[in-house]
Amino acid sequence: MKKPVNIKNAYEYGFHKPDEPSFKVPVGINKKIVEMISDYKQEPEWMKEKRLKAYDVFKQKPLPLWGADLTKLNLNKLCYYNNPSQNKYKSWAKVPKNIKDTYDAIGVPEAEKRFLAGVGAQYDSEVVYHHLKEQWESLGVIFTDTDTAIKEYPEIIKKYFGTIIPATDNKFAALNTAVWSGGSFVYVPKGVHVTIPLQAYFRINAKAVGQFERTLIIAEEGSYVHYVEGCSAPIYTTDSLHAAVVEVIVKPGARVRYTTIQNWSGDVYNLVTKRMMIYENGVGEWIDGNLGAKVTMKYPSLFLVGKGARGEVLSLAYAADGQHQDTGGKAIHLAPETTSTITSKSVSVGNGRASYRGQVKIIKGAKKSKSFVRCDALLIDKTSRSDTYPTNEVAEEDVNLGHEASVSKVGEQQLFYLMSRGLSEALATSLIINGFIEPIVRELPLEYAVELNRLINLSMEGAVG
Amino acid sequence: MKSLEIKNLHAQTTDGKEILKGVSLKIKQGEIHTIMGPNGGGKSTLALVLMGHPGYVITQGKIFLNGKDITKLTPDKRAKLGLFLGFQYPVEVPGVNFANFLRMAVNEEKQKKDQLSPIAFRNLLLEKAKKLSVSDEIVKRMLNEGFSGGEKKKAEILQLALLKPNFAILDEPDSGLDVDALKYIAKTINALDFPLGLLLITHYQRILKYIKPDFVHILLKGKIVKSGKAILAAQIEKDGYENFNS
């Protein structure tokens, strides 16, 4: 009944501008490259040391033996640092034209005007634009790129950088620590509630580059911040790599919500490590939407270290033809009365594959902790695939643990019903998909919810009928 | 004159079980036809086949809507040509808002300039819902999700009233309804503000007290074994289907 899907038909952000770097390192990865990046950035010695140590870890660590197939990712053919512009700007008017045109096409400056407290924009390796509205700056909120933060707030960076995700965590966390560039640094002082979101937009423009942003968010006691990131890239025939590390610290009573809408083009390997450390009565939330990329491996984690800490992961994966979304979430309960919820919804179209991979760990003594995991998969075509890999390790008896999983095919009866009302098969299918993911979409800021529905409708129009 | 015409229709399930064994019927606009018959006689299959359900294969015969052969068309194309099916068991579609879905369906056939805005549609929906004694909550609810049996049936009639087809097949709109709900449904059908040809499938005579058919057909073992005026329904009520076993 259906033709196979090619999501590229629908990918609107596949354009690219000329690659005119002001500085780039030669292709490949070795110790020299790491030193070159650090020297070019004129970093303090301690950061250079961190990088070099991490590079050693990277060299020693094997590729993960589980998860998606990474054997075709050639790490020696990538460019590890490509700086599009020597300057960083606080006004869009000053951003070089090619770069500004790109963000205009994606709609970032417009969104900033309408509903954001601050915006950061990273183009290949460097953040080219950063702006926080004065209202928040005057309250002591810091929102800048991580390179600038090293120069301006070295004490905070020294104290937290790499403490939540050490370089030894996994091969790509090590690689990121060695060659990282850009990313956001967010600091919210005690008791400050940033009531409208901060957003960062990550764009890969050049061919066969790696983007290794490094984000650090610190929410002091009783504060609140919602950080949103979006990602896109041109369509090339060569692969690119996006290997970010995101560390979030939620101090007692604070709340951080981190929303991602990842819409990389179909030639990007998206291998990201994200972790939140949540202290007493703090709340940490990951809302993680993965629509694009060739391969994604990403499991946002909650480390519940303080009594009464709560965490939630809402994961949405949409795998079209040629895509493997290996996503999920982790909740590590290290204190009593901690609560976690992981909800995963995946949609597989054509020969797309969506895998849920999750871990819940409750240590001895984390009494009265609760965790609930729910994963639902929707398969659109006969060739679509879904897998579930949950792991639970519970060393404490006085806990409450729940797990539910379901796999459903787009029901013939539902499709018939909607079509009998005059809706085409494509429209009916996208309605069913949008309905299926609705519990996650309703958690997104409105503009993103609309965008997500639109993207799915677009990809279905290219897919069926 | 608009018409829905079924000629010698034979249909089987995709696994080869023959259910309809030569059904012929012509419904003109403005007419109400009732199909009655025992369970397993093929009533619901006829309804689904007319709408183009992919679970059945038409092996012989044709269906014409307003003179156009629709035998091979997909359900959405049949709907756009003016055919409607009120389901016996409407499916639940989680996460799809009833009002948004129905507005989409109503606007589907309209030119851009004639399409109803969300607010205009909402008002229209609430007005029709009120006539059916359906709560205003309907605008917030998901398509058939968590609806009671009665709510589902009413929601089908609500869709009929707003989609304004030329011909409607209603598959047991009365089953599982209490008398009040039945009256609301009948009242709405009788008061439709557009010309309609109706094929009313029912197991019981009860609804015919409120909706007066012009013709009654008895479907037995995949064939129409008897057709007549409304009086035929009364006869069945008295004697059952036994006498029509041929």
Chai-1 contact restraints between the chains, C-beta under 6 A:
chainA,res_idxA,chainB,res_idxB,connection_type,confidence,min_distance_angstrom,max_distance_angstrom,comment,restraint_id
A,Q413,B,V91,contact,1.0,0.0,6.0,A-B,restraint_1
A,Q414,B,V91,contact,1.0,0.0,6.0,A-B,restraint_2
A,Q414,B,V93,contact,1.0,0.0,6.0,A-B,restraint_3
A,F416,B,H53,contact,1.0,0.0,6.0,A-B,restraint_4
A,Y417,B,V91,contact,1.0,0.0,6.0,A-B,restraint_5
A,M419,B,P75,contact,1.0,0.0,6.0,A-B,restraint_6
A,M419,B,D76,contact,1.0,0.0,6.0,A-B,restraint_7
A,S420,B,M51,contact,1.0,0.0,6.0,A-B,restraint_8
A,S420,B,P75,contact,1.0,0.0,6.0,A-B,restraint_9
A,S420,B,A79,contact,1.0,0.0,6.0,A-B,restraint_10
A,S420,B,L85,contact,1.0,0.0,6.0,A-B,restraint_11
A,R421,B,A79,contact,1.0,0.0,6.0,A-B,restraint_12
A,R421,B,A105,contact,1.0,0.0,6.0,A-B,restraint_13
A,G422,B,D76,contact,1.0,0.0,6.0,A-B,restraint_14
A,G422,B,A79,contact,1.0,0.0,6.0,A-B,restraint_15
A,G422,B,K80,contact,1.0,0.0,6.0,A-B,restraint_16
A,G422,B,A105,contact,1.0,0.0,6.0,A-B,restraint_17
A,G422,B,E108,contact,1.0,0.0,6.0,A-B,restraint_18
A,L423,B,D76,contact,1.0,0.0,6.0,A-B,restraint_19
A,S424,B,D76,contact,1.0,0.0,6.0,A-B,restraint_20
A,L431,B,V96,contact,1.0,0.0,6.0,A-B,restraint_21
A,G435,B,V93,contact,1.0,0.0,6.0,A-B,restraint_22
A,G435,B,P94,contact,1.0,0.0,6.0,A-B,restraint_23
A,G435,B,G95,contact,1.0,0.0,6.0,A-B,restraint_24
A,G435,B,V96,contact,1.0,0.0,6.0,A-B,restraint_25
A,F436,B,G95,contact,1.0,0.0,6.0,A-B,restraint_26
A,E438,B,G95,contact,1.0,0.0,6.0,A-B,restraint_27
